[in-house]
């Protein structure tokens, strides 16, 4: 793996050098592009992600709620989990093991479902009426 720095000393490109394969470069996205989405909940209306969600099998009901300025995932019998914006509709679960996320599935600007991702398993919950 090799890194190329820009004039400000920040990583500009990361290139994977894998034997037997051609090099694969990853180009840095501008700070302006990332500051309005990932890591900056103030730039988004988190309230749109609040709701109640249900899974038929295994039976499970959860809710996502605004608590102060934070979006929380509430699962019966567990503590409230803070959701941290990772990308446009994807949130990492704060203090959870790596690989635990929530993904809000949006079609035509409307949230259609919530997918809980736990490493290699995923569960898609539908809005509860």
Secondary structure by P-SEA (a helix, b strand, c coil): cbbbbcccccccbbbbbbccccbbbbbbccaaaaaacccccccccccccbbbbbbcccbbbbbbbbcccbbbbbcccccbbbbbbcccccccccccccccbbbbbbccccccbbbbbcccbbbbbcccc
